[in-house]
Amino acid sequence: MTENSEHSLGRRKSFLTAAAAVVVLAAVIFLMRRFASYDMYAVSWQKDLSQGSLTGYEPFGDGFLKYSKDGVTCITGRGAENWVDTYEMKSPVISVNGEYAVIADSQGNEVRIYGTGGRVGQTTTQLPLLKAAVSRTGITAVIEEDASSSYIYFLNKDGSSLDVSIRSILSGDGYPTSLALSPDGTRLMVGFEYLSGGVMRGRVVFYDFSEIGKNIPNRLVGGFDEPFGESLIADVRYLDGVYSFAASTKGLCFFSSRNLTSPELVKQVDETDEIRSLFYNDSYVGVILNNTATAERFRLELYKPDGTKVLEKTFDDTYVNASVDGDYVFVFSSSSGMILNTAGVEKFHGPLDFPVLEMRQGTVPGEFLMAGPTNLKGVRLR
């Protein structure tokens, strides 16, 4: 073997050794990030937020929408106020879907539609509002009611009316309790309560307003009564273009609209314990229940959009709210919090140094955002 060949072989071995070391180091960092647990955190930065009334926070973009009876503020993931819009609402309700949000005055008449840059549309309804939902394209649906009927109307993202509506007779069809739009805004899912034999029962109905549903009577492509029985339907949601779910006092039902003209129930999760909290994002649906099986008071369950269970964990901490962002689940009260990953590892479990109303992932790896009544903090676990 020549001297040049020996040098070449040596360089190759050194390169392979260095590459292997990099792979091992990356694997170690990955495992540490995934399985390491902490009971403390350090505040990386803090932003004081403007005073005023507060109804709640809703994740939006890389930060939050802070909304109240007086207006809404879009806060970035670094605590800056991106934009502000003022209004007067007695009971604001919010729906967020991707880069759009709608805020409506429940039992009032005001509707405001927002994009990442601020308000893009608004309207005033003729009848009192019940609920509102927005799609990823900004198409919005609202429920209005009078003494005998409810009406679902559709709006463009600028607030102008679309020539689409659904009327339901309260004494026959029932009372709509929740609604959701598919990501593209062409399909609608509605939860109803109706009276049968003197008993209130739940129902979920699917409508299609695309070209596919044009020739279907009333554009009604699916309806489900049996899975819900004598239960109250609390919420419905499209998780993506295929899967959706309905949450009732009986449990969770997961649906597939792969066949657009015939939605299918793909998983039914009946819960014998009382559901205390419901939370979700586009990738997961979670519930917290009273736990009667073990000594710990609560049980958390997390599901994929097709109804596959990915996590179950019992815990005993008193909590106020729960949420999911990315692959992390947050359970917290005004004084303590718990952060889990979807592998079930407690990334953090310990006290909080201020009242926290909402939590989510930060804008950089390893950072988490904690939003309180008057400030927003970026923290790192330690």
C-alpha positions as CSV (number, residue, x, y, z in Angstrom):
1,M,0.0,0.0,0.0
2,T,1.4,3.4,-0.9
3,E,1.8,6.3,1.5
4,N,-0.9,8.3,-0.2
5,S,-3.3,5.3,0.1
6,E,-2.5,5.0,3.8
7,H,-3.2,8.8,4.4
8,S,-6.4,8.5,2.4
9,L,-7.6,5.5,4.5
10,G,-6.6,7.3,7.7
11,R,-8.6,10.4,6.7
12,R,-11.6,8.2,5.8
13,K,-11.5,6.5,9.2
14,S,-11.2,9.8,11.0
15,F,-14.2,11.1,9.1
16,L,-16.3,8.0,9.9
17,T,-15.3,8.3,13.6
18,A,-16.3,11.9,13.7
19,A,-19.6,11.2,11.9
20,A,-20.4,8.4,14.3
21,A,-19.7,10.7,17.2
22,V,-22.0,13.3,15.8
23,V,-24.8,10.7,15.4
24,V,-24.3,9.4,19.0
25,L,-24.3,13.0,20.3
26,A,-27.5,13.8,18.4
27,A,-29.2,10.6,19.8
28,V,-28.1,11.5,23.3
29,I,-29.5,15.1,22.9
30,F,-32.8,13.7,21.5
31,L,-33.2,11.2,24.3
32,M,-32.4,13.8,26.9
33,R,-35.0,16.2,25.4
34,R,-37.6,13.5,25.2
35,F,-37.2,11.7,28.5
36,A,-35.6,14.2,30.9
37,S,-37.9,15.6,33.6
38,Y,-37.7,18.8,35.6
39,D,-39.4,20.4,38.6
40,M,-38.2,24.0,38.0
41,Y,-37.9,26.5,35.2
42,A,-36.0,29.7,34.5
43,V,-37.6,32.8,33.0
44,S,-35.8,33.6,29.7
45,W,-37.8,36.8,29.1
46,Q,-41.0,38.5,30.3
47,K,-43.3,41.0,28.7
48,D,-45.9,43.1,30.6
49,L,-49.2,43.2,28.8
50,S,-51.6,46.1,28.6
51,Q,-54.2,46.2,31.4
52,G,-57.9,45.8,30.9
53,S,-60.6,43.2,31.1
54,L,-59.7,39.7,30.1
55,T,-61.9,36.8,28.9
56,G,-59.1,34.5,27.8
57,Y,-56.2,33.5,25.6
58,E,-56.3,31.5,22.4
59,P,-53.2,30.2,20.6
60,F,-52.8,32.0,17.3
61,G,-49.8,32.1,15.0
62,D,-46.7,31.6,17.2
63,G,-48.3,33.5,20.1
64,F,-51.8,34.2,21.4
65,L,-55.0,36.2,20.9
66,K,-55.8,37.9,24.2
67,Y,-59.5,38.8,24.0
68,S,-62.1,40.4,26.3
69,K,-65.4,42.2,26.2
70,D,-63.6,45.4,25.0
71,G,-61.3,44.1,22.2
72,V,-58.6,41.7,21.1
73,T,-54.8,41.9,21.0
74,C,-52.6,39.7,18.9
75,I,-49.4,38.9,20.8
76,T,-46.4,37.3,19.1
77,G,-44.4,34.4,20.5
78,R,-41.9,37.0,21.8
79,G,-44.5,39.0,23.7
80,A,-44.8,41.9,21.2
81,E,-48.3,43.4,20.5
82,N,-48.7,42.7,16.7
83,W,-52.1,44.4,16.4
84,V,-55.1,45.5,18.5
85,D,-58.8,45.7,17.6
86,T,-61.5,47.3,19.9
87,Y,-65.2,46.4,20.1
88,E,-67.9,46.1,22.7
89,M,-69.3,42.6,23.3
90,K,-71.2,41.3,26.3
91,S,-70.2,37.7,25.9
92,P,-67.4,37.1,23.3
93,V,-66.8,33.6,22.0
94,I,-63.8,32.7,19.8
95,S,-62.9,30.2,17.1
96,V,-59.5,29.8,15.6
97,N,-58.5,27.7,12.6
98,G,-55.0,28.1,11.2
99,E,-54.4,31.7,10.2
100,Y,-57.9,32.9,10.8
101,A,-60.1,33.6,13.9
102,V,-63.6,34.8,14.5
103,I,-64.9,36.5,17.6
104,A,-68.7,36.7,18.0
105,D,-70.9,38.2,20.7
106,S,-73.0,35.3,22.0
107,Q,-76.6,36.4,22.4
108,G,-75.6,39.6,20.7
109,N,-75.1,40.6,17.0
110,E,-71.5,41.5,16.4
111,V,-69.1,39.3,14.4
112,R,-65.4,40.1,13.7
113,I,-63.1,38.0,11.5
114,Y,-59.3,38.2,11.8
115,G,-56.2,37.1,9.9
116,T,-52.6,37.2,11.0
117,G,-52.4,40.9,10.1
118,G,-55.6,42.0,11.9
119,R,-59.3,42.4,11.2
120,V,-60.3,41.4,7.7
121,G,-64.0,41.5,8.0
122,Q,-67.0,42.1,10.2
123,T,-70.8,42.0,10.1
124,T,-73.9,42.6,12.3
125,T,-76.5,39.9,12.4
126,Q,-80.3,40.5,12.4
127,L,-81.0,37.8,15.0
128,P,-79.1,37.0,18.3
129,L,-76.0,34.8,17.8
130,L,-75.3,31.5,19.5
131,K,-72.0,30.2,18.0
132,A,-69.5,30.9,15.3
133,A,-66.8,28.8,13.6
134,V,-64.2,29.7,11.0
135,S,-62.3,27.6,8.4
136,R,-58.7,27.8,7.4
137,T,-59.7,29.9,4.4
138,G,-61.5,32.5,6.5
139,I,-65.0,31.3,5.5
140,T,-67.2,31.7,8.6
141,A,-70.5,30.1,9.8
142,V,-72.7,31.5,12.5
143,I,-75.8,30.2,14.3
144,E,-78.6,32.7,14.9
145,E,-82.0,32.0,16.5
146,D,-85.5,33.3,17.0
147,A,-88.3,31.9,19.1
148,S,-89.0,28.9,16.9
149,S,-86.0,28.2,14.6
150,S,-82.3,28.4,14.3
151,Y,-80.4,29.5,11.2
152,I,-76.9,28.8,10.1
153,Y,-75.5,31.5,7.8
154,F,-72.2,31.6,5.9
155,L,-69.9,34.6,5.5
156,N,-66.9,35.4,3.3
157,K,-63.8,36.3,5.2
158,D,-64.6,40.0,4.7
159,G,-67.9,39.5,6.5
160,S,-70.1,39.7,3.4
161,S,-72.9,37.1,3.2
162,L,-72.7,33.9,1.1
163,D,-75.9,32.6,-0.5
164,V,-75.9,29.6,1.8
165,S,-78.1,28.9,4.8
166,I,-79.6,26.1,6.9
167,R,-82.9,26.4,8.9
168,S,-83.7,24.1,11.7
169,I,-87.1,24.0,13.5
170,L,-86.4,23.8,17.2
171,S,-89.5,21.7,17.9
172,G,-88.5,19.1,15.3
173,D,-84.9,19.2,14.2
174,G,-83.6,20.2,17.6
175,Y,-81.3,22.9,19.1
176,P,-77.8,23.4,17.6
177,T,-75.2,23.3,20.4
178,S,-72.0,23.5,18.3
179,L,-70.7,23.7,14.8
180,A,-67.4,23.3,12.8
181,L,-66.2,23.9,9.3
182,S,-63.8,21.8,7.3
183,P,-60.4,23.3,6.6
184,D,-61.5,24.5,3.1
185,G,-64.8,25.8,4.3
186,T,-67.0,23.6,2.0
187,R,-68.3,21.1,4.7
188,L,-70.2,21.7,7.9
189,M,-70.6,19.6,11.0
190,V,-73.3,20.5,13.5
191,G,-74.2,19.1,16.9
192,F,-77.9,19.1,17.9
193,E,-80.0,18.4,20.9
194,Y,-83.5,17.2,20.2
195,L,-86.4,15.9,22.2
196,S,-87.6,12.3,21.7
197,G,-90.1,10.6,24.0
198,G,-89.7,13.4,26.6
199,V,-85.9,12.8,26.7
200,M,-83.2,15.1,25.3
201,R,-80.9,13.3,22.9
202,G,-77.8,14.1,20.9
203,R,-77.3,14.2,17.1
204,V,-74.4,15.1,14.8
205,V,-75.2,16.1,11.2
206,F,-72.8,16.6,8.2
207,Y,-73.5,19.0,5.3
208,D,-71.6,19.4,2.0
209,F,-71.7,22.8,0.2
210,S,-69.2,21.9,-2.6
211,E,-70.1,20.7,-6.1
212,I,-70.3,17.2,-4.6
213,G,-73.2,18.1,-2.3
214,K,-75.1,20.2,-4.9
215,N,-77.4,17.4,-6.0
216,I,-78.0,16.0,-2.5
217,P,-81.3,17.0,-0.8
218,N,-80.6,19.8,1.7
219,R,-76.9,19.1,1.1
220,L,-77.2,16.7,4.1
221,V,-74.6,13.9,3.6
222,G,-74.7,12.2,7.0
223,G,-76.4,12.1,10.4
224,F,-75.7,10.1,13.6
225,D,-78.1,9.7,16.5
226,E,-77.3,6.3,18.0
227,P,-73.8,6.9,19.2
228,F,-74.9,9.7,21.5
229,G,-78.1,8.5,23.1
230,E,-79.3,10.6,26.0
231,S,-76.2,12.9,26.1
232,L,-75.4,16.5,25.6
233,I,-73.1,17.3,22.6
234,A,-70.6,19.9,23.9
235,D,-68.3,20.4,20.9
236,V,-67.6,19.3,17.3
237,R,-64.4,19.9,15.3
238,Y,-62.8,19.1,12.0
239,L,-59.2,18.1,12.8
240,D,-58.1,18.0,9.1
241,G,-59.6,17.4,5.7
242,V,-60.6,13.8,6.6
243,Y,-61.1,13.4,10.4
244,S,-63.5,15.1,12.8
245,F,-64.8,14.4,16.2
246,A,-67.7,15.1,18.5
247,A,-67.5,15.3,22.3
248,S,-70.5,14.6,24.4
249,T,-71.3,13.9,28.0
250,K,-71.1,10.2,27.0
251,G,-67.6,10.3,25.5
252,L,-65.9,10.9,22.1
253,C,-66.8,9.9,18.6
254,F,-64.3,10.1,15.7
255,F,-65.5,10.4,12.1
256,S,-63.9,10.0,8.7
257,S,-65.1,12.0,5.6
258,R,-62.8,10.2,3.3
259,N,-65.9,9.4,1.3
260,L,-67.3,12.9,1.1
261,T,-70.9,11.8,0.4
262,S,-71.0,9.4,3.3
263,P,-69.1,10.3,6.6
264,E,-68.3,7.3,8.7
265,L,-68.0,6.7,12.5
266,V,-64.5,5.2,12.8
267,K,-64.1,5.1,16.6
268,Q,-66.5,5.5,19.6
269,V,-65.0,6.0,23.0
270,D,-67.7,5.7,25.7
271,E,-66.5,7.1,29.1
272,T,-68.0,5.8,32.3
273,D,-66.3,8.5,34.3
274,E,-67.3,12.2,34.1
275,I,-65.4,14.3,31.6
276,R,-64.1,17.4,33.3
277,S,-62.1,19.0,30.5
278,L,-61.8,18.8,26.7
279,F,-58.8,20.2,24.7
280,Y,-57.5,19.6,21.2
281,N,-55.3,20.8,18.3
282,D,-55.1,19.6,14.7
283,S,-53.2,16.5,15.7
284,Y,-54.7,15.4,19.1
285,V,-57.9,15.3,21.1
286,G,-57.6,15.1,24.9
287,V,-59.9,14.7,27.8
288,I,-59.5,14.8,31.6
289,L,-61.9,12.7,33.6
290,N,-62.7,12.1,37.2
291,N,-60.8,8.9,38.0
292,T,-62.6,6.1,39.9
293,A,-60.3,3.3,39.0
294,T,-57.3,4.3,41.2
295,A,-56.6,6.5,44.2
296,E,-55.5,9.4,42.0
297,R,-58.3,11.8,41.4
298,F,-58.0,12.5,37.6
299,R,-57.2,10.6,34.4
300,L,-55.9,12.2,31.2
301,E,-56.5,10.5,27.8
302,L,-55.1,11.6,24.5
303,Y,-56.2,10.4,21.0
304,K,-55.1,10.8,17.4
305,P,-57.6,12.1,14.8
306,D,-58.6,8.5,13.9
307,G,-59.4,7.7,17.6
308,T,-56.2,5.8,18.4
309,K,-55.3,6.3,22.0
310,V,-51.7,7.5,22.4
311,L,-51.6,8.4,26.1
312,E,-53.3,7.7,29.4
313,K,-52.1,9.1,32.7
314,T,-53.6,9.5,36.2
315,F,-52.7,12.4,38.4
316,D,-53.8,14.0,41.7
317,D,-53.0,17.7,41.3
318,T,-55.8,20.2,41.4
319,Y,-56.0,21.9,38.0
320,V,-57.9,24.6,36.3
321,N,-57.1,24.2,32.6
322,A,-55.5,21.9,30.1
323,S,-54.3,22.3,26.5
324,V,-52.2,20.7,23.8
325,D,-49.7,22.3,21.5
326,G,-47.5,20.3,19.1
327,D,-46.5,17.2,20.9
328,Y,-46.9,18.6,24.4
329,V,-49.9,18.5,26.8
330,F,-50.2,21.2,29.5
331,V,-52.2,20.8,32.7
332,F,-52.1,23.7,35.1
333,S,-53.7,25.8,37.8
334,S,-52.9,29.2,39.2
335,S,-50.1,27.8,41.3
336,S,-48.8,24.6,39.7
337,G,-48.3,23.0,36.3
338,M,-47.5,19.8,34.5
339,I,-46.1,19.4,31.0
340,L,-46.2,16.0,29.3
341,N,-45.0,14.9,26.0
342,T,-46.9,12.4,23.9
343,A,-44.6,9.6,25.2
344,G,-46.1,10.2,28.6
345,V,-43.0,11.7,30.1
346,E,-43.5,14.4,32.7
347,K,-41.2,17.1,31.2
348,F,-42.2,19.4,34.1
349,H,-44.1,19.0,37.3
350,G,-43.9,21.8,39.8
351,P,-45.0,25.1,41.2
352,L,-45.6,28.2,39.0
353,D,-44.5,31.7,40.2
354,F,-47.6,33.5,38.8
355,P,-51.2,32.8,37.8
356,V,-51.1,31.0,34.4
357,L,-54.1,31.1,32.1
358,E,-52.6,29.4,29.0
359,M,-49.5,27.6,28.0
360,R,-47.9,26.5,24.8
361,Q,-44.6,25.8,23.0
362,G,-42.3,28.7,22.4
363,T,-40.8,30.0,19.2
364,V,-37.4,28.3,19.8
365,P,-36.7,24.7,20.8
366,G,-36.9,24.0,24.5
367,E,-38.9,27.1,25.3
368,F,-42.4,27.3,26.6
369,L,-44.8,30.3,26.8
370,M,-46.8,31.0,30.0
371,A,-49.6,33.6,29.7
372,G,-51.0,35.3,32.7
373,P,-53.5,38.1,33.4
374,T,-50.9,40.9,33.0
375,N,-47.8,39.3,31.5
376,L,-46.3,36.7,29.2
377,K,-43.2,34.7,30.0
378,G,-40.8,32.6,28.0
379,V,-39.4,29.9,30.2
380,R,-36.9,27.0,30.0
381,L,-37.0,23.9,32.1
382,R,-34.2,23.1,34.5
